[in-house]
Amino acid sequence: MKKFILSSLLIAQLFTANVFADNELKTSDVFVTATRTPISKNNVIADITTISSEEIERAGSSSLPELLQRQPGVEISNLGGPGKVSTIGIRGTSSTHTIILVDGIRLGAATTGFSAIEHIPLSQIEKIEILRGPASSLYGQDAIGGVIQIFTKKGIDGFKPYIGIGYGSYNTSNFQSGVRGGNNQTTYSINFSTINSDGFSAFVSNPANAANSINLDKDGYKNYSLSSSLSHKINQDYEIDLQYFLSKGKNQFDNRFANFSPSFHGNYRNEIKLETYAANIKGQINKIWQSSIKLSQSTDKYLDLQKYNGSQDDPNLNDLYKTTQDQLSWQNNIALEKGSINFIYDFLKQNIKTTDLYEKMQRTNHGFMAGYSLLENNHNFQANLRKDFSSAYDDAVTGNVGYAYAFNSNWTLASSYGTAFVSPSFNYLYSLADTYALGNPNLRPEKSKNIEGSIRYKDDSGSLSLTIFQNKIDDFIIYSNPTFITGSRNTTQNLNKAEIQGLTISGDQFLGHFQIKGSVTSQSAKNEDTDLYLPRRAKTFGNINLNYYIGYWNVGIEESFSDKRFDDKANMVKLSGYALTNIVADYKINDKLKLNVRLNNIFDKDYSLAAEGSSGFKYQTPGRSLFANLRYDF
């Protein structure tokens, strides 16, 4: 299979070119993340997915991780229900290999290296763009697997308030309200939402383990969030945008060392705060030159409401981990007689504040990127080259080249080659608190080389695509101290090479009132040094949806499935495969009032997306659950 995949990719790379005739851009067809400029989705060479506002509303009381889990090539690990740590993997890559953007702003924890996506409510989101494949040549560090960009609700013409309420299993309730409005010169929005759930025990019951008896309680979750935006056209050439996002969560969780912490009685709690704000000014300098400058800051604050000190735990002490990322981006787009050029300068400053001990608390990165794109007749060509200068590691050069060819208005063949890198997290590099896992300041960034090819079909009633990919990651970072020797600075090392290869098939098709939509990914994600599978990667996973539209009704069945996975690098702790069935119904009561009803996991399947420790403390997932949501647009 390996030789077949590599040969197919090389053939596609040598003999393809892109695509599509020039189309006038419509808002629903615009894709930004793949090029950092708004272009038609039909003109994107990369492997992408858009989650529309209609699909987000249809998700009802689902969380963002649950919605992402139903997308092509995406796997999610969840530590026990709503508000619990959820990590994301795209095409078999690690949780630290994907950049999460909120309205173009990086959001995440520099300590762990990943983002708290579980605390971003769907009620604040207008659209989601998913870019699969290497993107460091566009965004710099941390984009080996891809980029997920979340667009919050923005202003629109008119004056349009809305309100929504929902209730369901686990005593889960939600509320959302807001107003979006404006005119042809100024638009604005303000959106507020809350979530409250009793939840369930994060750990699966295990009578053989004493710690579980302490953990078997309901682990609830509360969240409130706010987003706002203001956009004003200064004149016909210049515009200024202001935006703000805030999410605060209060969460209860389980700890497998609970029997060593008797003072807590299993009452483990934390608070999370995510915050972004930005100012952006953009303008048309002359007929061919468009420029924008964006200043932004994001905060990821995690507070354990107890400090772990073994048997001497003091509930009045807290563990704090706070990341602040200051960001500046200066982007210039220049239209040429044939094609266009992009020049981008990015500045990133990461600061951490914590009650633990770290050798360093700050690092900076300067990135310079140049890109060229050409769309002519049936051909589409895109190339990017970027150099990053970091205070923490050697300079990094990354690039990407993509080419595709449109045989006609329906069929397109495309391929691309790209390199990417991930900067090690502060925990991996500088942590001094845990003597069993001291940071290793000599770690090198993980580096990848990805090649892929695809064939795509699209007409007025549906689409179909097949994408084949191979991603090789050098200097793969892995924790490797099975004997638990304290005081070593080498517990985390660049020991491994990883190779991920596979294919994804996705499509949708209308047949009268019916729509069928789905995807399946088959992959091999292995540690090349040991020939073992990387943790929490299934060989096969996917989903299929069948929707029926008639009158004011939209009724659908959703089926998600995954093969077995291993939770550990030694492939000793197995997570069984699963298949889940959901039923969802939308009813338009009138022009302003809509009802959404969702019955998830209708066969009440038991399954886990993650575990802990060699004894396999498995995390629970929701059983059969019913939710109903009402939304009124004034």
PETA-V914303 format. One record per run of one state. SS is the DSSP state (H for helix, E for strand, C for the rest). FROM is the first residue (numbers start at 0). LEN is the number of residues. If there is no record, write none. Layout:
BEGIN
ss: {SS & SS}
from: {FROM & FROM}
len: {LEN & LEN}
END
This chain:
BEGIN
ss: {C & H & C & H & E & C & E & H & C & E & C & H & C & H & C & E & C & E & C & H & E & C & E & C & H & C & H & E & C & H & C & E & C & E & C & E & C & E & C & E & C & H & C & E & C & E & C & H & C & E & C & E & C & E & C & H & C & E & C & E & C & E & C & E & C & E & C & E & C & E & C & E & C & H & E & C & E & C & E & C & E & C & E & C & E & C & E & C & E & C & E & C & E & C & E & C & E & C & E & C & E & C & E & C}
from: {0 & 1 & 15 & 26 & 29 & 31 & 38 & 40 & 43 & 46 & 51 & 52 & 58 & 63 & 68 & 73 & 78 & 85 & 90 & 94 & 97 & 102 & 104 & 106 & 116 & 119 & 121 & 124 & 132 & 135 & 139 & 145 & 152 & 157 & 168 & 171 & 182 & 185 & 200 & 202 & 203 & 209 & 215 & 218 & 233 & 237 & 253 & 257 & 260 & 267 & 284 & 288 & 304 & 306 & 307 & 309 & 312 & 313 & 314 & 318 & 335 & 339 & 354 & 357 & 358 & 361 & 376 & 378 & 390 & 395 & 406 & 410 & 422 & 425 & 430 & 431 & 445 & 459 & 461 & 479 & 491 & 511 & 513 & 527 & 531 & 533 & 539 & 550 & 552 & 562 & 564 & 566 & 573 & 575 & 577 & 588 & 592 & 600 & 610 & 612 & 616 & 619 & 624 & 633}
len: {1 & 14 & 11 & 3 & 2 & 7 & 2 & 3 & 3 & 5 & 1 & 6 & 5 & 5 & 5 & 5 & 7 & 5 & 4 & 3 & 5 & 2 & 2 & 10 & 3 & 2 & 3 & 8 & 3 & 4 & 6 & 7 & 5 & 11 & 3 & 11 & 3 & 15 & 2 & 1 & 6 & 6 & 3 & 15 & 4 & 16 & 4 & 3 & 7 & 17 & 4 & 16 & 2 & 1 & 2 & 3 & 1 & 1 & 4 & 17 & 4 & 15 & 3 & 1 & 3 & 15 & 2 & 12 & 5 & 11 & 4 & 12 & 3 & 5 & 1 & 14 & 14 & 2 & 18 & 12 & 20 & 2 & 14 & 4 & 2 & 6 & 11 & 2 & 10 & 2 & 2 & 7 & 2 & 2 & 11 & 4 & 8 & 10 & 2 & 4 & 3 & 5 & 9 & 1}
END
